[in-house]
Amino acid sequence: MLSDPATVPRPHPAEPAPGHFRGLAACYFAATRPAFLSVTLTGSLIGLASACLGGAAFDLPRALLVVLLALAVHAGINVINDYHDARSGADAANHERLFPFTGGSRFIQNGVLSARDTGIFGYVLLALVIPPGLWLAWMSGPGLLLIGAAGLFFGWAYTAPPLALVRRGLGETAIAAGWLLVTVGSDYALRGAFSFQPVAAGLSFALLVVDVLYINQFPDRAGDDASGKRTLVVRLGVDAAKWGYLLIGIAAHGWLIVMIGENILPQETGFAAFTVALTLTAGRDLIEYAGNPAALRPAIVRTILAANVHGVLIAAALAWAAVR
């Protein structure tokens, strides 16, 4: 249910507010944070291209279903994360957020949707994925059931109690596993079997998605700490944690180079290594401004850009190698 615009303050002009959306459909769609679903689209493209390079026939209807299901799962997880961060008080306590990148969607905090309606919506989205997901597994192979179940688990356990992995300093692990599973699952849906190739192609991308989460924890640090959300940045402290961003980024690009050097990935995927420039400059800014969250917006934008461009270049290189 939408809240009364007259009774709910609007903290920041850019944030959602009651009455801002034309109808419930537009409101609920915006609550999924669609602008940030691009990383899942990118991960799916890597997996589909990997399968084609491995000799799988490209089945357009199946590929479209894979992408739609992955996007729906990510959308549901975004909404569920907002719900559980609202219940824990983490988003309400976040006064240094950089909207729209950190601090959640603000739909609950600004009175656009109730916490109850948000939670129901998130879990309904995940439930709707199950029937077509089962059909896709029946068409592709039983291994897809394991991949899908693992993906749903990591997405749910990221913020939901009793596990709440992000509150235990394990959020990075869940993110890396989740986006690697997107690539592996997309590959399996076309290939019909497990292969190391999507791991080789997808891990560098998944690690750069981890860097998106990691840098976002700096503006969120005070709110996370106040609500008992023990992320790595809260646990390590700003001065120590800021170096972790570069370590993750260097590991990502190093993995790609090793996979090319071992002839596991085609040479064309090397173009994706040029995104190291985005990672290094963003890391430089993080090291300088880690204690000043308001100055991190450009670095966050470059981090998101690095993950997406890196993934798209890998997917394009794999597709090119498959058809040449």
FIZA-808733 format. One line per 4 residues: number of its first residue (from 1); for each residue z negated, x, y negated of C-alpha. Coordinates in nm, 3 decimals. Each point is the difference from the previous one (the first is absolute). Layout:
N
NUM	Z,X,Y  ...
% end
This chain:
324
1	0.000,0.000,0.000  0.087,0.129,-0.349  -0.287,0.038,-0.244  -0.034,-0.165,-0.340
5	0.155,0.231,-0.265  -0.259,-0.106,-0.256  -0.295,0.121,0.203  0.122,0.341,0.116
9	0.027,0.298,-0.238  0.301,0.228,0.014  -0.127,0.360,-0.008  0.332,0.178,-0.055
13	0.328,-0.142,-0.134  0.208,0.145,0.284  -0.216,-0.152,0.275  0.064,-0.340,0.160
17	-0.171,-0.298,-0.159  -0.029,-0.372,0.075  0.303,-0.189,-0.122  0.220,0.309,0.008
21	0.203,-0.110,0.303  0.242,-0.288,0.032  -0.138,-0.173,0.304  -0.200,0.095,0.305
25	0.290,0.166,0.181  0.055,0.252,-0.279  -0.373,0.062,-0.022  -0.048,0.065,0.369
29	0.311,0.218,0.014  -0.130,0.215,-0.286  -0.338,0.028,0.176  0.170,0.200,0.277
33	0.077,0.276,-0.255  0.373,0.001,0.086  0.082,0.301,-0.219  -0.201,0.220,0.236
37	0.170,-0.117,0.320  0.277,0.254,-0.056  -0.174,0.263,0.211  0.012,-0.231,0.301
41	0.369,-0.069,-0.055  0.056,0.375,-0.019  -0.200,0.067,0.317  0.199,-0.266,0.185
45	0.329,0.156,-0.111  -0.111,0.340,0.134  -0.078,-0.154,0.339  0.324,-0.197,0.022
49	0.207,0.305,-0.095  -0.193,0.213,0.251  0.084,-0.244,0.278  0.370,0.006,-0.090
53	-0.003,0.379,0.000  -0.153,-0.018,0.347  0.296,-0.204,0.124  -0.127,-0.356,-0.045
57	0.253,-0.261,-0.108  -0.063,-0.141,-0.346  -0.089,-0.367,0.039  0.001,-0.147,-0.352
61	-0.193,-0.324,0.074  -0.267,0.192,0.189  -0.021,0.265,-0.272  -0.044,-0.268,-0.267
65	-0.276,-0.164,0.205  -0.175,0.336,0.038  0.003,0.054,-0.375  -0.115,-0.355,-0.081
69	-0.288,0.016,0.248  -0.112,0.339,-0.129  0.007,-0.124,-0.358  -0.193,-0.316,0.094
73	-0.270,0.206,0.174  -0.033,0.230,-0.300  -0.020,-0.301,-0.233  -0.272,-0.158,0.213
77	-0.196,0.325,0.011  0.022,0.033,-0.380  -0.149,-0.347,-0.040  -0.271,0.058,0.262
81	-0.097,0.328,-0.166  -0.041,-0.185,-0.332  -0.217,-0.258,0.174  -0.234,0.254,0.160
85	-0.016,0.220,-0.311  -0.102,-0.311,-0.193  -0.270,-0.086,0.254  -0.138,0.356,-0.010
89	0.000,0.003,-0.381  0.220,0.311,-0.017  0.271,-0.153,-0.220  -0.247,-0.180,-0.226
93	-0.180,0.329,-0.064  0.322,0.184,-0.078  0.013,0.047,-0.378  0.226,0.307,-0.004
97	0.286,-0.154,0.197  0.361,0.069,-0.092  0.169,-0.335,0.055  0.222,-0.068,0.190
101	-0.052,0.316,0.204  -0.374,-0.003,0.067  -0.286,-0.248,0.004  0.177,-0.267,0.206
105	0.218,-0.287,-0.111  -0.278,-0.150,-0.220  0.093,-0.352,0.118  -0.354,-0.071,0.115
109	-0.183,0.182,-0.279  0.208,-0.172,-0.271  -0.036,-0.345,0.155  0.363,-0.051,0.099
113	-0.089,-0.061,0.366  -0.335,-0.050,0.165  -0.124,0.254,0.251  0.013,-0.266,0.272
117	0.361,-0.093,-0.071  0.097,0.366,-0.016  -0.160,0.074,0.337  0.162,-0.301,0.165
121	0.340,0.094,-0.142  -0.023,0.358,0.126  -0.096,-0.094,0.354  0.263,-0.277,0.010
125	0.266,0.256,-0.091  -0.104,0.219,0.291  -0.015,-0.297,0.237  0.353,-0.105,-0.094
129	0.129,0.341,0.107  -0.126,-0.036,0.357  0.259,-0.247,0.148  0.312,0.184,-0.125
133	-0.172,0.328,0.084  -0.047,-0.113,0.360  0.364,-0.102,0.019  0.107,0.337,-0.136
137	-0.219,0.176,0.259  0.156,-0.212,0.275  0.344,0.110,-0.118  -0.087,0.366,-0.058
141	-0.268,0.094,0.251  -0.375,-0.034,0.066  -0.077,0.321,-0.188  0.061,-0.188,-0.322
145	-0.307,-0.213,0.076  -0.216,0.313,-0.001  0.155,0.124,-0.324  -0.039,-0.338,-0.170
149	-0.359,-0.043,0.116  -0.090,0.348,-0.122  0.164,-0.066,-0.337  -0.188,-0.327,-0.046
153	-0.325,0.170,0.102  0.029,0.284,-0.251  0.105,-0.242,-0.276  -0.293,-0.233,0.067
157	-0.256,0.274,0.062  0.091,0.181,-0.321  -0.234,-0.216,-0.210  -0.132,-0.274,0.231
161	-0.352,0.029,0.141  -0.148,0.108,0.229  0.231,0.305,0.009  0.114,0.014,-0.366
165	0.161,0.339,0.060  0.063,0.072,-0.368  -0.373,-0.036,-0.068  -0.071,0.267,0.264
169	0.238,0.263,-0.138  0.260,-0.088,0.265  0.242,-0.186,-0.224  0.247,0.289,-0.002
173	0.010,0.002,0.379  0.069,-0.373,0.011  0.278,0.028,-0.258  0.171,0.290,0.179
177	-0.019,-0.185,0.331  0.115,-0.329,-0.150  0.313,0.130,-0.167  0.090,0.225,0.290
181	-0.022,-0.310,0.220  0.245,-0.177,-0.232  0.254,0.274,0.070  -0.075,0.023,0.372
185	0.008,-0.378,0.041  0.329,-0.038,-0.184  0.152,0.271,0.218  -0.133,-0.161,0.318
189	0.135,-0.342,-0.096  0.357,0.136,0.019  -0.043,0.282,0.252  -0.212,-0.196,0.248
193	-0.202,0.309,0.094  -0.245,0.248,-0.145  0.134,0.319,-0.155  -0.142,0.293,-0.194
197	0.287,-0.019,-0.249  -0.149,-0.273,-0.224  -0.327,0.197,-0.008  0.189,0.309,-0.106
201	0.190,-0.196,-0.263  -0.286,-0.220,-0.121  -0.311,0.217,-0.018  0.092,0.179,-0.324
205	0.069,-0.339,-0.159  -0.327,-0.146,0.133  -0.196,0.293,-0.144  0.157,-0.055,-0.342
209	-0.109,-0.366,0.022  -0.349,0.137,0.070  0.025,0.193,-0.327  0.061,-0.332,-0.179
213	-0.329,-0.132,0.135  -0.173,0.330,-0.071  0.090,0.029,-0.368  -0.085,-0.367,-0.053
217	-0.356,0.073,0.109  -0.065,0.204,-0.314  0.022,-0.291,-0.250  -0.183,-0.216,0.256
221	-0.273,0.256,0.068  -0.276,-0.143,-0.222  0.051,-0.355,0.125  0.021,0.115,0.360
225	-0.319,0.202,-0.035  -0.186,-0.288,-0.167  0.093,-0.237,0.283  -0.082,0.244,0.281
229	0.364,0.069,0.082  -0.023,0.358,0.126  0.360,0.116,-0.034  0.087,0.367,0.035
233	0.008,0.040,-0.378  -0.348,-0.152,-0.029  -0.131,0.214,0.286  0.152,0.328,-0.116
237	-0.036,-0.046,-0.375  0.280,0.036,-0.254  0.004,0.379,-0.023  0.040,0.055,0.373
241	0.206,-0.308,0.081  0.277,0.071,-0.251  0.130,0.286,0.217  0.046,-0.233,0.296
245	0.302,-0.162,-0.162  0.197,0.324,0.002  -0.108,0.083,0.355  0.131,-0.335,0.125
249	0.325,0.036,-0.195  0.060,0.356,0.120  -0.072,-0.106,0.360  0.256,-0.281,-0.035
253	0.280,0.223,-0.121  -0.099,0.277,0.240  0.031,-0.242,0.293  0.351,-0.094,-0.108
257	0.108,0.363,-0.025  -0.143,0.082,0.344  0.178,-0.297,0.159  0.330,0.114,-0.153
261	-0.062,0.359,0.106  -0.062,-0.115,0.357  0.326,-0.201,-0.006  -0.190,-0.320,0.065
265	0.131,-0.146,-0.326  0.352,0.053,-0.138  0.047,0.252,-0.277  0.091,-0.276,-0.247
269	-0.360,-0.122,-0.004  -0.083,0.317,-0.188  0.106,-0.172,-0.323  -0.324,-0.201,0.025
273	-0.195,0.322,-0.052  0.103,0.000,-0.367  -0.265,-0.268,-0.061  -0.251,0.284,0.015
277	0.069,0.039,-0.373  -0.143,-0.348,-0.062  -0.299,0.071,0.222  -0.079,0.333,-0.162
281	0.022,-0.128,-0.357  -0.212,-0.303,0.084  -0.249,0.229,0.171  -0.010,0.225,-0.305
285	-0.085,-0.300,-0.218  -0.264,-0.120,0.244  -0.170,0.341,-0.001  -0.005,-0.009,-0.381
289	-0.098,-0.364,-0.053  -0.195,-0.091,0.315  -0.302,-0.085,-0.211  0.202,-0.202,-0.251
293	0.148,-0.296,0.193  0.185,-0.142,-0.301  0.224,0.309,-0.007  0.110,-0.033,0.364
297	0.256,-0.280,-0.037  0.306,0.234,-0.017  -0.123,0.194,0.304  -0.048,-0.323,0.196
301	0.353,-0.113,-0.087  0.143,0.333,0.116  -0.199,-0.022,0.323  0.141,-0.343,0.079
305	0.348,0.123,-0.091  -0.039,0.307,0.223  -0.089,-0.209,0.306  0.285,-0.246,-0.048
309	0.269,0.255,-0.088  -0.109,0.229,0.282  0.024,-0.283,0.252  0.332,-0.133,-0.126
313	0.156,0.347,0.014  -0.120,0.048,0.357  0.134,-0.342,0.103  0.335,0.068,-0.168
317	0.028,0.342,0.165  -0.078,-0.142,0.345  0.253,-0.280,-0.048  0.265,0.247,-0.115
321	-0.066,0.225,0.298  0.029,-0.303,0.231  0.349,-0.101,-0.122  0.163,0.332,-0.084
% end
